[in-house]
Every structure is written in structure tokens, then in C-alpha cells.
Amino acid sequence: MSAPARPRFLSLHLLETLVAVLPVRDENGAPKTIVYGGVERHLITSQARRRAERMYSRDRANAGKGPLVEYSMGVRTREWALKTAKALEDRHGWERERAVATARAVLQATGLKFGDPAKATVAHLTKVLLFAPADAGERIADHLAAHEEKAVAWAEGYREAEQSRAPAFARVVRFDHVMP
């Protein structure tokens, strides 16, 4: 009788070539690393990989290549007010301030929350990413331009109502915990 065969193990170390992605960064801005296969490597999250894949697929489709050529590609962004305002400026000749104010008021009235108006970097960005067709900003702008007088008057009234409501809301919130 022969001795039982020793079990055999196959150990594979695979390296994966990634499309250009942003590595995870620590609080100092330096790329985070992990040791894998005895070598220090950059840490790449699955979210970063998925974004890179989405961008690559969209760019190929826009160039007329790949399986997604015939499909409308959407855009995920927080900049819908700015995209709408840009279309109002470029396509319909609106002044920048008026276009941004009207676009923001219209989108805010749908229930979208925007950043702090005191901070210029986030004042016209929604608090959440929205996925919509790439031409959504242009379509909104076209509709606003078609009804320009009504849209601008409504937006001004909406902003005034929001400003007059803000102090009353602040009082309610501030004293809410005191009231029985």
C-alpha cells in the first residue's frame, strides 16, 4: 500500500491593471497604502474603480464606440443649477446673476436643498448628487426661457418668501425645545 498523496496547494497572486483612479487619501492628503503580496500598494476603493469605469464607458459611447453608443448617457452631479444657468446664458442670452438666481430658485422649489449661500464654493450646489440625462440643464433652460417673464417674476417672489420665512423658522427652531 502506498502512502496517501500529500495535498497540493496553488497560491495565485494577481495584479490588476486599473484605469486611472484616485487613491484613497488620509487626513494629510497623502495616498493611503496597504501591504499586499509583500509589497506596499496604493489603496483604491471599489467606488473609485466604478466611477472610472462609468467615465470610461460614457466617454467611449460619446465617441461612437462600444456597446452603449445608442443609449443616452446621464450625468451625476451637484451642479444642476449652474448647468441650467450656463445654458440660459449661452443659448438665451441671460445675464449670469439672473440666470443663476432663477435656476437655483426653480430647482430649490422642487425640494432640492442647496449649500450655504454664504459659502461661494457650495452656494449653488445641491446637497446630493443627482443623476439625470446629460441635456437636463439645457431642457430646463429652454423651458425657463420660453416663459421668461413668468419664470423670473415667480423666482423673485419665491426668494422673497424664503427670506421672510427664514427668521420665523429660526425662532421656532430656537425655542422649540423650551415649549411644552
Backbone as JSON, one array per atom type, in Angstrom:
{
  "sequence": "MSAPARPRFLSLHLLETLVAVLPVRDENGAPKTIVYGGVERHLITSQARRRAERMYSRDRANAGKGPLVEYSMGVRTREWALKTAKALEDRHGWERERAVATARAVLQATGLKFGDPAKATVAHLTKVLLFAPADAGERIADHLAAHEEKAVAWAEGYREAEQSRAPAFARVVRFDHVMP",
  "N": [[0.83, -1.17, 0.0], [0.53, 2.17, -0.85], [1.71, 5.36, 0.35], [-0.55, 7.96, 1.34], [-1.27, 10.55, -0.98], [0.2, 13.74, -0.73], [-1.57, 16.75, 0.0], [-2.0, 19.27, -2.47], [-1.35, 22.68, -3.01], [-2.3, 25.61, -4.63], [-1.14, 28.74, -5.0], [-2.09, 31.86, -5.93], [-1.15, 35.05, -7.0], [-2.53, 37.87, -8.07], [-2.2, 40.62, -10.19], [-3.89, 43.54, -10.94], [-4.62, 45.6, -13.59], [-5.59, 48.86, -13.44], [-7.93, 51.32, -14.57], [-7.32, 54.86, -14.81], [-7.5, 55.99, -11.6], [-8.43, 57.64, -8.55], [-6.47, 57.46, -5.68], [-7.25, 56.46, -2.29], [-7.09, 58.9, 0.22], [-5.34, 60.1, 3.14], [-5.81, 62.1, 6.18], [-3.88, 64.02, 5.81], [-3.61, 64.28, 3.15], [-2.01, 62.52, 1.82], [-1.56, 59.58, -0.21], [-3.21, 56.61, 0.84], [-1.85, 53.46, 1.79], [-1.51, 49.88, 1.41], [-0.2, 46.71, 2.44], [0.29, 44.2, 0.22], [0.77, 41.05, -0.98], [3.33, 41.15, -0.09], [4.27, 43.58, -0.88], [4.14, 47.1, -0.8], [1.25, 48.85, -1.65], [-0.93, 51.2, -3.37], [-4.06, 52.16, -1.94], [-7.07, 51.52, -3.36], [-10.41, 52.28, -3.7], [-13.52, 50.48, -4.17], [-15.52, 52.15, -5.05], [-14.13, 54.19, -6.34], [-13.07, 52.78, -8.45], [-15.42, 51.99, -9.79], [-16.42, 54.5, -10.58], [-14.43, 55.32, -12.35], [-14.76, 53.35, -14.31], [-17.39, 53.94, -15.15], [-17.02, 56.52, -16.23], [-15.21, 55.96, -18.3], [-16.77, 54.25, -19.92], [-18.84, 56.03, -20.61], [-17.4, 58.03, -21.99], [-16.45, 56.54, -24.17], [-18.89, 55.84, -25.38], [-19.83, 58.37, -26.08], [-17.96, 58.95, -27.99], [-18.75, 57.36, -30.01], [-18.22, 54.63, -29.84], [-18.21, 51.23, -28.65], [-20.6, 49.23, -26.65], [-22.59, 50.92, -25.66], [-23.3, 52.93, -27.36], [-25.76, 53.68, -28.59], [-27.32, 54.6, -26.55], [-28.69, 57.05, -24.32], [-26.66, 58.95, -22.28], [-26.45, 59.55, -18.85], [-25.78, 62.11, -16.34], [-24.1, 62.46, -13.31], [-24.27, 64.76, -10.86], [-23.81, 67.66, -8.73], [-24.26, 70.09, -9.69], [-26.53, 71.16, -11.04], [-28.01, 73.57, -11.03], [-26.07, 75.38, -11.84], [-25.43, 74.32, -14.35], [-27.87, 74.68, -15.68], [-28.06, 77.47, -15.53], [-25.82, 78.19, -17.07], [-26.64, 77.28, -19.58], [-28.82, 78.99, -19.94], [-27.47, 81.42, -20.18], [-25.7, 80.99, -22.42], [-27.35, 79.97, -24.52], [-29.63, 81.56, -24.52], [-29.03, 84.15, -23.88], [-29.18, 85.31, -21.31], [-28.35, 87.29, -18.39], [-25.67, 86.49, -16.17], [-26.03, 86.55, -13.26], [-28.83, 86.74, -12.99], [-29.63, 84.43, -14.33], [-28.47, 82.35, -12.75], [-29.73, 82.83, -10.25], [-32.44, 82.44, -10.9], [-32.46, 79.77, -11.88], [-31.55, 78.38, -9.6], [-33.62, 78.99, -7.75], [-35.85, 77.77, -8.98], [-35.08, 75.03, -9.0], [-34.73, 74.65, -6.27], [-37.31, 74.95, -5.37], [-38.41, 72.56, -6.12], [-37.79, 70.93, -4.1], [-35.17, 70.36, -3.67], [-32.22, 70.67, -1.74], [-29.85, 73.2, -1.14], [-26.39, 74.27, -0.85], [-24.8, 76.32, 1.72], [-25.57, 79.69, 1.35], [-23.75, 81.65, 2.06], [-21.27, 80.63, 1.58], [-19.3, 80.67, -1.09], [-18.29, 78.55, -2.62], [-20.06, 76.4, -2.42], [-22.59, 77.41, -2.64], [-24.36, 77.26, -4.85], [-24.64, 74.59, -5.32], [-26.27, 71.45, -5.16], [-27.19, 69.54, -2.25], [-27.08, 66.86, -2.59], [-26.0, 64.34, -4.92], [-27.31, 64.26, -8.16], [-28.68, 62.16, -10.6], [-29.24, 62.51, -13.91], [-30.51, 62.96, -17.29], [-28.01, 63.97, -19.64], [-28.63, 66.31, -21.0], [-30.41, 67.67, -19.39], [-30.14, 70.12, -17.98], [-30.08, 71.94, -20.11], [-32.61, 71.52, -21.2], [-34.27, 72.35, -19.1], [-33.49, 75.02, -19.04], [-34.36, 75.87, -21.58], [-37.13, 75.71, -21.23], [-37.52, 77.58, -19.17], [-36.66, 79.9, -20.49], [-38.57, 80.07, -22.49], [-40.75, 80.87, -21.06], [-40.03, 83.27, -19.88], [-40.68, 85.85, -18.58], [-42.7, 85.15, -16.69], [-41.32, 83.15, -15.28], [-39.07, 84.48, -14.16], [-40.33, 86.44, -12.57], [-41.75, 84.77, -10.84], [-39.58, 83.42, -9.6], [-38.31, 85.54, -8.25], [-40.33, 86.24, -6.43], [-40.45, 83.84, -5.03], [-37.89, 83.72, -3.83], [-38.07, 86.0, -2.15], [-40.14, 85.18, -0.45], [-38.89, 82.99, 0.76], [-36.8, 84.28, 2.11], [-38.21, 85.91, 3.91], [-39.43, 84.0, 5.41], [-37.37, 82.64, 6.67], [-36.3, 83.96, 9.13], [-38.51, 83.6, 10.89], [-38.7, 80.82, 10.97], [-36.25, 80.22, 12.16], [-36.68, 81.26, 14.73], [-38.67, 79.52, 15.66], [-37.32, 77.05, 15.68], [-35.28, 77.62, 17.49], [-36.62, 78.07, 19.92], [-38.08, 75.81, 20.21], [-37.38, 73.6, 21.83], [-37.93, 74.55, 24.35], [-40.61, 74.97, 24.6], [-43.64, 73.41, 25.82]],
  "CA": [[0.0, 0.0, 0.0], [1.34, 3.37, -0.95], [1.36, 6.44, 1.27], [-1.5, 8.89, 0.72], [-0.67, 11.71, -1.65], [0.1, 14.98, 0.03], [-2.41, 17.74, -0.69], [-1.27, 20.3, -3.19], [-1.99, 23.99, -2.96], [-1.9, 26.56, -5.66], [-1.27, 30.1, -4.49], [-2.03, 32.82, -7.02], [-1.14, 36.48, -6.7], [-2.91, 38.53, -9.32], [-2.14, 42.07, -10.25], [-4.94, 44.03, -11.82], [-4.36, 46.92, -14.15], [-6.79, 49.68, -13.26], [-7.98, 52.58, -15.29], [-6.86, 55.94, -13.93], [-8.39, 56.21, -10.46], [-7.85, 58.42, -7.47], [-6.28, 56.64, -4.48], [-7.8, 56.95, -1.03], [-6.1, 59.77, 0.87], [-5.51, 60.28, 4.58], [-6.12, 63.47, 6.58], [-2.81, 64.92, 5.35], [-3.63, 64.32, 1.7], [-1.1, 61.51, 1.25], [-2.28, 58.36, -0.57], [-3.13, 55.5, 1.79], [-1.27, 52.26, 1.19], [-1.65, 48.61, 2.11], [0.79, 45.72, 2.01], [-0.38, 43.08, -0.44], [1.77, 40.23, -1.68], [4.65, 41.54, 0.38], [4.65, 44.85, -1.49], [3.25, 48.21, -0.44], [0.49, 49.3, -2.82], [-1.93, 52.23, -3.09], [-5.39, 51.66, -1.64], [-8.07, 52.01, -4.32], [-11.72, 51.8, -3.27], [-14.38, 49.98, -5.24], [-16.26, 53.3, -5.58], [-13.25, 54.88, -7.29], [-12.99, 51.94, -9.65], [-16.69, 52.07, -10.51], [-16.51, 55.8, -11.22], [-13.53, 55.3, -13.51], [-15.39, 52.52, -15.33], [-18.52, 54.71, -15.69], [-16.49, 57.61, -17.06], [-14.63, 55.34, -19.49], [-17.89, 53.79, -20.77], [-19.52, 57.21, -21.14], [-16.54, 58.68, -22.99], [-16.45, 55.69, -25.38], [-20.19, 55.96, -26.02], [-19.89, 59.7, -26.7], [-17.06, 58.92, -29.16], [-19.33, 56.46, -31.01], [-17.63, 53.3, -29.71], [-18.67, 50.39, -27.55], [-21.98, 48.75, -26.65], [-23.55, 51.91, -25.16], [-23.37, 54.03, -28.33], [-27.12, 54.08, -28.92], [-28.05, 54.97, -25.34], [-28.47, 58.38, -23.75], [-25.87, 58.84, -21.06], [-26.79, 60.51, -17.81], [-24.7, 62.77, -15.62], [-24.28, 62.54, -11.86], [-23.61, 65.99, -10.43], [-24.49, 68.56, -7.8], [-24.18, 71.39, -10.35], [-27.63, 71.34, -11.99], [-28.36, 75.0, -11.12], [-25.03, 76.03, -12.65], [-25.58, 73.85, -15.74], [-29.04, 75.36, -16.22], [-27.7, 78.88, -15.7], [-24.89, 78.28, -18.21], [-27.45, 77.15, -20.8], [-29.58, 80.23, -20.08], [-26.52, 82.43, -20.67], [-25.17, 80.68, -23.76], [-28.37, 79.72, -25.55], [-30.74, 82.51, -24.49], [-28.53, 85.5, -23.65], [-29.49, 85.85, -19.98], [-27.22, 87.72, -17.56], [-25.24, 85.4, -15.27], [-26.68, 86.61, -11.94], [-30.25, 86.45, -13.15], [-29.75, 83.02, -14.72], [-28.16, 81.5, -11.59], [-30.77, 83.02, -9.24], [-33.69, 81.81, -11.37], [-32.26, 78.32, -11.92], [-31.48, 77.88, -8.22], [-34.95, 79.08, -7.15], [-36.72, 76.75, -9.58], [-34.68, 73.71, -8.52], [-34.96, 74.6, -4.83], [-38.75, 74.79, -5.19], [-38.77, 71.15, -6.32], [-37.45, 70.2, -2.89], [-33.72, 70.16, -3.55], [-31.53, 71.52, -0.77], [-28.6, 73.75, -1.65], [-25.37, 74.61, 0.14], [-24.88, 77.59, 2.43], [-25.38, 80.82, 0.44], [-22.61, 82.47, 2.48], [-20.05, 79.98, 1.09], [-19.35, 80.76, -2.55], [-17.94, 77.28, -3.27], [-21.17, 75.44, -2.4], [-23.86, 78.13, -2.63], [-25.26, 76.85, -5.94], [-24.55, 73.14, -5.48], [-27.24, 70.71, -4.36], [-26.54, 68.78, -1.19], [-26.97, 65.48, -3.03], [-25.74, 64.12, -6.34], [-28.49, 63.88, -8.93], [-28.41, 61.51, -11.88], [-30.26, 62.94, -14.87], [-29.97, 63.0, -18.65], [-26.96, 64.98, -19.82], [-29.18, 67.57, -21.51], [-31.47, 68.14, -18.49], [-29.95, 71.55, -17.73], [-30.48, 72.67, -21.32], [-34.07, 71.42, -21.35], [-34.86, 73.24, -18.09], [-33.21, 76.38, -19.5], [-35.25, 76.16, -22.71], [-38.47, 75.94, -20.69], [-37.49, 78.86, -18.46], [-36.55, 80.97, -21.49], [-39.85, 80.16, -23.2], [-41.69, 81.53, -20.14], [-39.07, 84.11, -19.15], [-41.28, 86.84, -17.67], [-43.35, 84.45, -15.58], [-40.31, 82.42, -14.5], [-38.26, 85.43, -13.38], [-41.2, 87.02, -11.54], [-42.0, 83.73, -9.84], [-38.35, 83.17, -8.86], [-38.11, 86.66, -7.32], [-41.32, 86.06, -5.36], [-40.05, 82.67, -4.24], [-36.74, 84.12, -3.0], [-38.56, 86.9, -1.11], [-40.88, 84.37, 0.52], [-37.9, 82.2, 1.51], [-36.07, 85.18, 3.01], [-39.09, 86.36, 5.0], [-39.75, 82.82, 6.22], [-36.18, 82.17, 7.38], [-36.21, 84.38, 10.53], [-39.57, 82.97, 11.68], [-38.32, 79.42, 11.15], [-35.15, 80.19, 13.13], [-37.25, 81.45, 16.07], [-39.36, 78.29, 16.05], [-36.32, 76.03, 15.99], [-34.52, 78.01, 18.67], [-37.43, 77.94, 21.13], [-38.85, 74.57, 20.16], [-37.08, 72.71, 22.95], [-38.43, 75.16, 25.58], [-42.08, 74.88, 24.61], [-44.14, 72.09, 26.26]],
  "C": [[0.88, 1.23, 0.0], [0.84, 4.43, 0.04], [0.38, 7.39, 0.57], [-0.77, 10.1, 0.13], [-0.85, 12.97, -0.8], [-0.77, 15.97, -0.74], [-1.53, 18.8, -1.36], [-2.07, 21.61, -3.13], [-1.43, 24.85, -4.08], [-2.16, 27.95, -5.11], [-1.07, 31.07, -5.65], [-2.0, 34.24, -6.46], [-1.4, 37.18, -8.02], [-2.74, 40.03, -9.19], [-3.16, 42.52, -11.28], [-4.56, 45.42, -12.3], [-5.66, 47.71, -14.07], [-6.74, 50.88, -14.19], [-7.58, 53.68, -14.31], [-7.89, 56.21, -12.83], [-7.66, 57.04, -9.41], [-7.67, 57.53, -6.24], [-6.94, 57.29, -3.27], [-6.71, 57.77, -0.35], [-6.4, 59.91, 2.35], [-5.75, 61.76, 4.89], [-5.07, 64.48, 6.14], [-2.75, 65.01, 3.83], [-2.71, 63.32, 1.03], [-1.89, 60.25, 0.89], [-2.1, 57.28, 0.5], [-2.57, 54.28, 1.06], [-1.59, 51.04, 2.04], [-0.53, 47.7, 1.62], [0.02, 44.53, 1.46], [0.67, 42.33, -1.24], [3.18, 40.64, -1.31], [5.14, 42.87, -0.18], [3.65, 45.92, -1.07], [2.58, 48.75, -1.7], [-0.5, 50.38, -2.4], [-3.28, 51.57, -2.84], [-6.38, 52.32, -2.6], [-9.41, 51.43, -3.91], [-12.52, 51.29, -4.47], [-15.18, 51.13, -5.86], [-15.42, 54.04, -6.62], [-13.13, 54.09, -8.58], [-14.27, 52.03, -10.47], [-16.83, 53.41, -11.23], [-15.64, 55.83, -12.47], [-14.13, 54.47, -14.64], [-16.57, 53.24, -15.98], [-18.04, 55.79, -16.65], [-15.92, 57.06, -18.38], [-15.74, 54.91, -20.46], [-18.61, 54.97, -21.4], [-18.7, 57.88, -22.23], [-16.49, 57.87, -24.29], [-17.77, 55.83, -26.12], [-20.32, 57.31, -26.72], [-19.0, 59.79, -27.94], [-17.58, 57.98, -30.25], [-18.76, 55.06, -30.98], [-18.29, 52.54, -28.58], [-20.15, 50.06, -27.6], [-23.01, 49.79, -26.22], [-23.78, 53.08, -26.12], [-24.79, 54.54, -28.51], [-27.91, 54.6, -27.73], [-27.7, 56.38, -24.87], [-27.73, 58.21, -22.43], [-26.29, 59.93, -20.08], [-25.55, 61.1, -17.17], [-25.07, 62.8, -14.15], [-23.53, 63.77, -11.37], [-24.45, 66.72, -9.4], [-24.66, 69.93, -8.44], [-25.35, 71.68, -11.3], [-28.05, 72.8, -12.11], [-27.34, 75.73, -12.0], [-25.11, 75.6, -14.11], [-26.76, 74.54, -16.41], [-28.74, 76.83, -16.48], [-26.77, 79.09, -16.9], [-25.66, 78.18, -19.53], [-28.3, 78.4, -21.02], [-28.7, 81.36, -20.63], [-26.16, 82.2, -22.13], [-26.24, 80.61, -24.84], [-29.42, 80.82, -25.64], [-30.33, 83.93, -24.12], [-28.87, 86.12, -22.3], [-28.21, 86.32, -19.31], [-26.93, 86.63, -16.54], [-25.99, 85.4, -13.94], [-28.14, 86.2, -12.01], [-30.48, 84.97, -13.47], [-29.52, 82.09, -13.52], [-29.27, 81.6, -10.55], [-32.07, 82.32, -9.64], [-33.56, 80.29, -11.37], [-32.25, 77.73, -10.51], [-32.87, 77.9, -7.58], [-35.88, 77.99, -7.68], [-36.37, 75.36, -9.05], [-34.91, 73.57, -7.02], [-36.45, 74.38, -4.55], [-39.21, 73.36, -5.41], [-38.45, 70.31, -5.09], [-35.97, 69.94, -2.71], [-33.14, 71.14, -2.55], [-30.2, 71.95, -1.38], [-27.66, 74.07, -0.5], [-25.6, 75.99, 0.74], [-24.62, 78.75, 1.47], [-24.18, 81.71, 0.8], [-21.28, 81.89, 1.98], [-20.12, 79.89, -0.43], [-19.09, 79.42, -3.23], [-19.1, 76.3, -3.33], [-22.54, 76.1, -2.51], [-24.85, 77.63, -3.69], [-25.16, 75.36, -6.25], [-25.62, 72.47, -4.62], [-26.49, 69.9, -3.31], [-26.37, 67.31, -1.56], [-26.62, 65.44, -4.52], [-27.04, 63.71, -7.02], [-28.05, 63.27, -10.25], [-29.56, 61.86, -12.81], [-29.66, 62.9, -16.27], [-29.0, 64.16, -18.82], [-27.51, 66.32, -20.29], [-30.27, 68.15, -20.61], [-31.35, 69.64, -18.22], [-30.39, 72.4, -18.91], [-31.99, 72.65, -21.5], [-34.79, 72.31, -20.33], [-34.68, 74.69, -18.54], [-34.13, 76.77, -20.65], [-36.66, 76.47, -22.22], [-38.54, 77.28, -19.97], [-37.44, 80.03, -19.44], [-37.86, 81.16, -22.25], [-40.9, 80.91, -22.37], [-40.91, 82.52, -19.26], [-39.71, 85.06, -18.15], [-41.9, 86.18, -16.46], [-42.32, 83.77, -14.68], [-39.5, 83.35, -13.61], [-39.1, 86.05, -12.26], [-41.48, 86.0, -10.44], [-40.77, 83.49, -8.98], [-38.07, 84.29, -7.86], [-39.07, 86.56, -6.15], [-40.95, 84.9, -4.44], [-38.9, 83.02, -3.3], [-37.17, 85.05, -1.87], [-39.31, 86.12, -0.03], [-39.93, 83.54, 1.38], [-37.16, 83.07, 2.51], [-36.94, 85.64, 4.17], [-39.45, 85.21, 5.93], [-38.58, 82.4, 7.1], [-36.11, 82.66, 8.82], [-37.28, 83.74, 11.41], [-39.23, 81.51, 11.95], [-37.21, 79.31, 12.19], [-35.67, 80.38, 14.54], [-37.93, 80.18, 16.54], [-38.37, 77.22, 16.45], [-35.61, 76.35, 17.29], [-35.32, 77.78, 19.94], [-38.23, 76.65, 21.19], [-38.61, 73.69, 21.37], [-37.61, 73.26, 24.27], [-39.93, 74.97, 25.71], [-42.53, 73.49, 25.03], [-44.76, 71.31, 25.14]]
}
